[in-house]
Amino acid sequence: MDHRMPLAAPGKTPHALLLGLADRLDTIRPTAAVTERLVLAQALVIAERLHGSTEAAEDAERDILALLPAVTGQTRGQYAEELRNAARGVAL
């Protein structure tokens, strides 16, 4: 069963950005280990792709970072599922 939620249009809410990050992690090497550095870098990439190199991107990145679950040795796919749960407001 596919638990992926599509990136909500227009995709500017922090929760929609989490879903975009989840899709990226789950699509590219989902069985590889996730690292905190990767997650932080991808949060910036997603924010800047949406807003360009602007103050709005800084705000979006800060919003994403505030919602990120802890990185505790998960695979990219497992972390993507945690991101989807966080976007839905589900606590694990």
C-alpha positions as CSV (number, residue, x, y, z in Angstrom):
1,M,0.0,0.0,0.0
2,D,1.4,3.4,-1.0
3,H,1.2,5.8,2.0
4,R,2.6,8.8,0.1
5,M,0.6,11.9,0.2
6,P,1.0,14.2,-2.8
7,L,2.6,17.6,-2.3
8,A,-0.4,19.8,-1.7
9,A,-1.0,22.6,-4.1
10,P,0.3,25.2,-4.0
11,G,2.6,23.4,-1.6
12,K,3.6,26.3,0.6
13,T,2.5,25.1,4.0
14,P,5.2,23.6,6.3
15,H,3.2,20.3,6.3
16,A,3.2,20.2,2.5
17,L,6.9,20.9,2.5
18,L,7.4,17.9,4.8
19,L,5.5,15.8,2.4
20,G,7.8,17.0,-0.4
21,L,10.8,16.1,1.6
22,A,9.3,12.7,2.4
23,D,8.7,12.0,-1.3
24,R,12.3,12.9,-2.2
25,L,13.8,10.7,0.5
26,D,11.5,7.8,-0.4
27,T,12.1,8.1,-4.1
28,I,15.9,8.3,-4.1
29,R,17.7,5.4,-2.3
30,P,15.0,4.6,0.2
31,T,17.0,1.8,1.8
32,A,20.1,4.0,2.5
33,A,20.7,5.4,5.9
34,V,19.4,8.9,6.5
35,T,21.6,11.4,8.3
36,E,20.8,14.6,10.0
37,R,23.0,16.5,7.6
38,L,21.1,15.1,4.6
39,V,17.7,16.1,6.2
40,L,18.9,19.7,7.0
41,A,20.4,20.1,3.5
42,Q,17.2,18.8,1.8
43,A,15.0,21.1,3.9
44,L,17.0,24.1,2.5
45,V,16.8,22.8,-1.0
46,I,13.1,22.4,-0.9
47,A,12.6,25.8,0.7
48,E,14.8,27.5,-1.9
49,R,13.2,25.7,-4.8
50,L,9.8,27.0,-3.7
51,H,10.8,30.6,-2.9
52,G,14.2,31.2,-4.5
53,S,17.0,32.6,-2.4
54,T,14.8,34.9,-0.4
55,E,13.7,35.7,3.1
56,A,10.5,33.6,2.4
57,A,12.8,30.6,1.8
58,E,14.5,31.2,5.2
59,D,11.1,31.3,6.9
60,A,10.0,28.1,5.1
61,E,13.2,26.3,6.1
62,R,12.7,27.4,9.7
63,D,9.2,26.1,9.6
64,I,10.3,22.7,8.2
65,L,13.1,22.4,10.7
66,A,10.6,23.0,13.6
67,L,8.6,20.0,12.5
68,L,11.3,17.4,11.7
69,P,11.4,14.2,13.7
70,A,14.7,13.1,15.2
71,V,17.1,11.2,13.1
72,T,17.9,8.0,15.0
73,G,19.4,5.6,12.5
74,Q,16.4,5.1,10.2
75,T,16.6,4.4,6.5
76,R,15.5,7.2,4.2
77,G,12.2,5.3,3.6
78,Q,11.5,4.9,7.3
79,Y,12.3,8.6,7.9
80,A,10.0,9.5,5.0
81,E,7.2,7.7,6.7
82,E,7.9,9.6,9.9
83,L,7.8,12.8,8.0
84,R,4.4,11.9,6.5
85,N,3.1,11.1,10.0
86,A,4.5,14.4,11.3
87,A,2.7,16.2,8.4
88,R,-0.5,14.5,9.3
89,G,0.0,15.5,13.0
90,V,0.4,11.9,14.2
91,A,2.8,11.4,17.1
92,L,4.7,8.1,17.2
